[in-house]
C-alpha cells in the first residue's frame, strides 16, 4: 500500500483524504489551521496531523500531495523531497478529487434511478418478466413471484423454460411478433392472461422479450360480478327499503325514480305521487335541493324545509350520483326534525344529569410527586376507605374539587350519586332550600309537591360542599344537624328525613379565624375537621410543574384541536421561577393563553410565548419566599425550620447531597429544589 503525505487540510485536502482513506496509507496531514475540515476528518479517522511538513522530512513517503494553492510550498517540497517522493501539485490533486466526486455522484444517481425503476417495477399488481435473447431471466417482479409461486432469487439468471416450461417468450424472440392477451397454463395448473412483446434495440436487433400477465381469476371474478349485477341491485333496493332513514332518488332530469317506506311515512306521499314526477312534487315550503344539486353537481348538507301535505319539518342532505364522470341523478336523505328535537332534548337532559351526578376524576388524574402532595394523596386515599367527613383545605386553584371526585371514586359509594355544590355561588335566600329541599307551599313560587334538596339527591352517595366557609349561620346550624343525626328537614316541613350521605367539604379560607370573629360555628368546625387534608399550593411543589405542564398541554390540545408537544427548557425554568398565586388554575391559564397565540406550525412552547411572569420579591427572611398574609406566619416559620434542618443535615454529612437526601427521606431532586428555594450551598 502506498504511503502518502497530504499538505493542506482545507476543502481540497479534505476531499483527497476522503478519496484515498480506503486505498492508501495516509501517514500525516499538514495544515497551519487546526480547525481545517481535513484536520477534523483526520482526527476522526485516527490519522496524524501537523502544522509543518518539515518535521516529517525524515519519513519515507511514496507520494506527497500538495493542496495549499501556494506555489512556494510546492516549489519547496519539490526541492527538498522531490528526489525520494512523487510530488503531486494541487491542480492535479483537485482534478483527481473533482473526478472522484463526479464518479460518486454519478454512481449515486444511477443507484437512485435503479431504485426508482425497481419500485415502479415491483409496485404493479401485474406480473412482469424480462428475458435476454438467449432466454435468461433478467427481471422478475414481486407480482410475478406471487402468481408463478417461484421466488425472485430462484428465478433470476435461470432460463425461462426452466421456470415456466410452457412459456412462449422464446418463440416471440424468434419471430419478433407481439402476442396480446394469450391464455397460458402454469405448472401448478392455474391460468394467466399474458401479453408478450419483443425488445428491439436502436439497430433493429431483438435483444430479448418482455411479458406482462395477470391471474385470470380476477377476470373470472369480474365476469361473476357482472352476472350478479341484477342480484346486487335487488339487494340494494332491499337495503334502502329497510332503512329507517327516508331516501329519495331522482334521475338527471330531476324525475323521481326511487323512494323508500320511511320517505312515505315522513312526507305522507305515496310512490304514485313521487315516481316519475318532478323533484318539486314533495316540497311544501322551500327550494328543491335535488334540482340545486343537479345544477351545481355539488352536495348540500343540513338544509331545513317543509315537505308533504302534513308540512313536516325536515333536514335534507342531498348528494349527486356521478358514474364515470357523468351526472346520473341525485340521492337525498331526509331527517324528521321532530325526532331530532326530541333526541336533542333527551341529550341535553342526559348531559345535565351526568354533570350533576358523575365524579369524573380518580387519583390517577392527580399529578404530584412532591413530598407534600404525596402525603395529601395518601391521606385522601385513606379517607376514601372510611365514611368519615373530610375537610379539604388549600388555596384557590390547588385542586380541591379534583380530590373530592377522586375520594368519591375510590370509596364504596362510587356507583352512587356524587353531588357538587358551590356554597358561594348560590344566594343566601336560596341556599337552604337547594341543600335541604322544601315542602309544597313553603314559600311563594314553591313547586307543587315540593322539591328534593341536594342532600336527598345524594342519598347513599357523596356530596361535595365547596367554599364551606361561605355558609350563612342558619344554614350552618342545619348542616351540623345533618352531620350529627344523619337526617334533614325540608324548608317548611316538620318531618325529619333520614339520609346516608358522605360529606366532603372544601375551603380556601381560614376557618379558625372565622371561629374567632364569630362567622363560623365552632361545633360545626369540629364536625367537619374530623379528617382535614391540606393540599399544598403550587409554589411549595414546584418539582411537579413539568408533569403538570405535560398533562395540561394534553388537555388543552384536546380542547383546542392543537398538537403542542411540550415546553422548552428555558420556558420551563421561567415557569419554575414563578410563585403561582393562582396555583394550578393559573398555570393552566398561562399555558392555554400561550397555545392560543401560537402558530399552527409551532409545536413547542418557547419563552416568547409565555406572558410576563414576575416572581414575588424575596423578603429579608433568610432567603425564604413571601407567602400570602392569610398563612404567612405559619408558612414562614415552617420554611425557617426546614432551612435549619437542611443546613444541619448537610453539615452532618459533609455536604454529601445523596447521603443528606437519604437521611431526610426525600429524593435528591427534591433536596436540590429545597436547597435552591432556601438559597443554601
Secondary structure in CASP SS format (residue, H / E / C, confidence):
PFRMAT SS
TARGET T0000
AUTHOR 0000-0000-0000
METHOD secondary structure of the structure
MODEL  1
X C 1.00
X C 1.00
X E 1.00
X E 1.00
X E 1.00
X E 1.00
X E 1.00
X C 1.00
X C 1.00
X C 1.00
X H 1.00
X H 1.00
X H 1.00
X H 1.00
X H 1.00
X H 1.00
X H 1.00
X H 1.00
X H 1.00
X H 1.00
X C 1.00
X C 1.00
X C 1.00
X C 1.00
X E 1.00
X E 1.00
X E 1.00
X E 1.00
X E 1.00
X E 1.00
X C 1.00
X C 1.00
X C 1.00
X C 1.00
X C 1.00
X C 1.00
X H 1.00
X H 1.00
X H 1.00
X H 1.00
X H 1.00
X H 1.00
X H 1.00
X H 1.00
X H 1.00
X C 1.00
X C 1.00
X C 1.00
X E 1.00
X E 1.00
X C 1.00
X C 1.00
X H 1.00
X H 1.00
X H 1.00
X H 1.00
X C 1.00
X C 1.00
X C 1.00
X C 1.00
X C 1.00
X C 1.00
X E 1.00
X E 1.00
X E 1.00
X E 1.00
X C 1.00
X C 1.00
X C 1.00
X C 1.00
X H 1.00
X H 1.00
X H 1.00
X H 1.00
X H 1.00
X H 1.00
X H 1.00
X H 1.00
X H 1.00
X H 1.00
X H 1.00
X C 1.00
X C 1.00
X C 1.00
X C 1.00
X E 1.00
X E 1.00
X E 1.00
X C 1.00
X H 1.00
X H 1.00
X H 1.00
X H 1.00
X H 1.00
X H 1.00
X H 1.00
X H 1.00
X H 1.00
X H 1.00
X H 1.00
X H 1.00
X H 1.00
X H 1.00
X H 1.00
X H 1.00
X H 1.00
X H 1.00
X H 1.00
X H 1.00
X H 1.00
X H 1.00
X H 1.00
X H 1.00
X H 1.00
X H 1.00
X H 1.00
X H 1.00
X H 1.00
X H 1.00
X H 1.00
X H 1.00
X H 1.00
X H 1.00
X C 1.00
X C 1.00
X C 1.00
X E 1.00
X E 1.00
X E 1.00
X E 1.00
X E 1.00
X E 1.00
X C 1.00
X C 1.00
X C 1.00
X E 1.00
X E 1.00
X E 1.00
X E 1.00
X E 1.00
X C 1.00
X H 1.00
X H 1.00
X H 1.00
X H 1.00
X H 1.00
X H 1.00
X H 1.00
X C 1.00
X C 1.00
X C 1.00
X H 1.00
X H 1.00
X H 1.00
X H 1.00
X C 1.00
X C 1.00
X C 1.00
X E 1.00
X H 1.00
X H 1.00
X H 1.00
X H 1.00
X C 1.00
X C 1.00
X C 1.00
X C 1.00
X C 1.00
X H 1.00
X H 1.00
X H 1.00
X H 1.00
X H 1.00
X H 1.00
X H 1.00
X C 1.00
X C 1.00
X C 1.00
X E 1.00
X E 1.00
X E 1.00
X E 1.00
X E 1.00
X E 1.00
X E 1.00
X C 1.00
X C 1.00
X C 1.00
X C 1.00
X C 1.00
X E 1.00
X E 1.00
X E 1.00
X E 1.00
X E 1.00
X E 1.00
X E 1.00
X E 1.00
X E 1.00
X E 1.00
X C 1.00
X C 1.00
X C 1.00
X C 1.00
X C 1.00
X E 1.00
X E 1.00
X E 1.00
X E 1.00
X E 1.00
X E 1.00
X E 1.00
X E 1.00
X E 1.00
X E 1.00
X H 1.00
X H 1.00
X H 1.00
X H 1.00
X H 1.00
X H 1.00
X H 1.00
X H 1.00
X H 1.00
X H 1.00
X H 1.00
X H 1.00
X C 1.00
X H 1.00
X H 1.00
X H 1.00
X H 1.00
X H 1.00
X H 1.00
X H 1.00
X H 1.00
X H 1.00
X H 1.00
X H 1.00
X H 1.00
X H 1.00
X H 1.00
X C 1.00
X C 1.00
X C 1.00
X E 1.00
X E 1.00
X E 1.00
X E 1.00
X E 1.00
X E 1.00
X C 1.00
X C 1.00
X C 1.00
X E 1.00
X E 1.00
X E 1.00
X E 1.00
X E 1.00
X C 1.00
X H 1.00
X H 1.00
X H 1.00
X H 1.00
X H 1.00
X H 1.00
X H 1.00
X C 1.00
X C 1.00
X C 1.00
X H 1.00
X H 1.00
X H 1.00
X C 1.00
X E 1.00
X C 1.00
X C 1.00
X E 1.00
X H 1.00
X H 1.00
X H 1.00
X H 1.00
X E 1.00
X E 1.00
X E 1.00
X C 1.00
X C 1.00
X C 1.00
X H 1.00
X H 1.00
X H 1.00
X H 1.00
X H 1.00
X H 1.00
X H 1.00
X H 1.00
X C 1.00
X C 1.00
X C 1.00
X E 1.00
X E 1.00
X E 1.00
X E 1.00
X E 1.00
X E 1.00
X E 1.00
X E 1.00
X C 1.00
X C 1.00
X C 1.00
X C 1.00
X E 1.00
X E 1.00
X E 1.00
X E 1.00
X E 1.00
X E 1.00
X E 1.00
X E 1.00
X E 1.00
X E 1.00
X E 1.00
X E 1.00
X C 1.00
X C 1.00
X E 1.00
X E 1.00
X E 1.00
X E 1.00
X E 1.00
X E 1.00
X E 1.00
X E 1.00
X E 1.00
X E 1.00
X E 1.00
X H 1.00
X H 1.00
X H 1.00
X H 1.00
X H 1.00
X H 1.00
X H 1.00
X H 1.00
X H 1.00
X H 1.00
X H 1.00
X H 1.00
X H 1.00
X H 1.00
X H 1.00
X H 1.00
X H 1.00
X H 1.00
X H 1.00
X H 1.00
X H 1.00
X C 1.00
X C 1.00
X C 1.00
X C 1.00
X C 1.00
X H 1.00
X H 1.00
X H 1.00
X C 1.00
X C 1.00
X C 1.00
X C 1.00
X C 1.00
X H 1.00
X H 1.00
X H 1.00
X H 1.00
X H 1.00
X H 1.00
X H 1.00
X H 1.00
X H 1.00
X H 1.00
X H 1.00
X H 1.00
X H 1.00
X H 1.00
X C 1.00
X C 1.00
X C 1.00
X C 1.00
X C 1.00
X E 1.00
X E 1.00
X E 1.00
X E 1.00
X C 1.00
X C 1.00
X C 1.00
X C 1.00
X C 1.00
X C 1.00
X H 1.00
X H 1.00
X H 1.00
X H 1.00
X H 1.00
X H 1.00
X H 1.00
X H 1.00
X H 1.00
X H 1.00
X C 1.00
X C 1.00
X C 1.00
X C 1.00
X C 1.00
X C 1.00
X C 1.00
X C 1.00
X E 1.00
X E 1.00
X E 1.00
X E 1.00
X E 1.00
X C 1.00
X C 1.00
X C 1.00
X C 1.00
X C 1.00
X H 1.00
X H 1.00
X H 1.00
X H 1.00
X H 1.00
X H 1.00
X H 1.00
X H 1.00
X H 1.00
X C 1.00
X E 1.00
X C 1.00
X C 1.00
X C 1.00
X C 1.00
X C 1.00
X C 1.00
X C 1.00
X C 1.00
X C 1.00
X C 1.00
X C 1.00
X C 1.00
X E 1.00
X C 1.00
X C 1.00
X H 1.00
X H 1.00
X H 1.00
X H 1.00
X C 1.00
X C 1.00
X C 1.00
X C 1.00
X E 1.00
X E 1.00
X E 1.00
X E 1.00
X E 1.00
X C 1.00
X H 1.00
X H 1.00
X H 1.00
X C 1.00
X C 1.00
X H 1.00
X H 1.00
X H 1.00
X H 1.00
X H 1.00
X H 1.00
X H 1.00
X H 1.00
X H 1.00
X H 1.00
X H 1.00
X H 1.00
X H 1.00
X C 1.00
X E 1.00
X E 1.00
X C 1.00
X C 1.00
X E 1.00
X C 1.00
X C 1.00
X C 1.00
X C 1.00
X C 1.00
X E 1.00
X E 1.00
X C 1.00
X C 1.00
X C 1.00
X E 1.00
X E 1.00
X E 1.00
X E 1.00
X E 1.00
X E 1.00
X C 1.00
X C 1.00
X C 1.00
X H 1.00
X H 1.00
X H 1.00
X H 1.00
X H 1.00
X H 1.00
X C 1.00
X C 1.00
X C 1.00
X C 1.00
X C 1.00
X H 1.00
X H 1.00
X H 1.00
X H 1.00
X H 1.00
X H 1.00
X H 1.00
X C 1.00
X C 1.00
X E 1.00
X E 1.00
X E 1.00
X E 1.00
X C 1.00
X C 1.00
X C 1.00
X H 1.00
X H 1.00
X H 1.00
X C 1.00
X H 1.00
X H 1.00
X H 1.00
X H 1.00
X H 1.00
X H 1.00
X H 1.00
X H 1.00
X H 1.00
X H 1.00
X H 1.00
X H 1.00
X H 1.00
X H 1.00
X H 1.00
X H 1.00
X H 1.00
X H 1.00
X H 1.00
X C 1.00
X C 1.00
X C 1.00
X C 1.00
X C 1.00
X E 1.00
X E 1.00
X C 1.00
X H 1.00
X H 1.00
X H 1.00
X H 1.00
X H 1.00
X H 1.00
X H 1.00
X H 1.00
X H 1.00
X C 1.00
X C 1.00
X C 1.00
X C 1.00
X C 1.00
X H 1.00
X H 1.00
X H 1.00
X H 1.00
X H 1.00
X H 1.00
X H 1.00
X H 1.00
X H 1.00
X H 1.00
X H 1.00
X H 1.00
X H 1.00
X H 1.00
X C 1.00
X C 1.00
X C 1.00
X C 1.00
X C 1.00
X C 1.00
X C 1.00
X E 1.00
X E 1.00
X C 1.00
X H 1.00
X H 1.00
X H 1.00
X C 1.00
X C 1.00
X C 1.00
X C 1.00
X C 1.00
X C 1.00
X C 1.00
X C 1.00
X C 1.00
X C 1.00
X C 1.00
X C 1.00
X C 1.00
X C 1.00
X C 1.00
X C 1.00
X C 1.00
X C 1.00
X C 1.00
X H 1.00
X H 1.00
X H 1.00
X H 1.00
X H 1.00
X H 1.00
X H 1.00
X H 1.00
X H 1.00
X H 1.00
X H 1.00
X H 1.00
X H 1.00
X H 1.00
X H 1.00
X H 1.00
X H 1.00
X H 1.00
X H 1.00
X H 1.00
X H 1.00
X H 1.00
X H 1.00
X H 1.00
X C 1.00
X C 1.00
X C 1.00
X C 1.00
X H 1.00
X H 1.00
X H 1.00
X H 1.00
X H 1.00
X H 1.00
X H 1.00
X H 1.00
X C 1.00
X C 1.00
X C 1.00
X H 1.00
X H 1.00
X H 1.00
X H 1.00
X H 1.00
X H 1.00
X H 1.00
X H 1.00
X H 1.00
X H 1.00
X C 1.00
X C 1.00
X C 1.00
X C 1.00
END
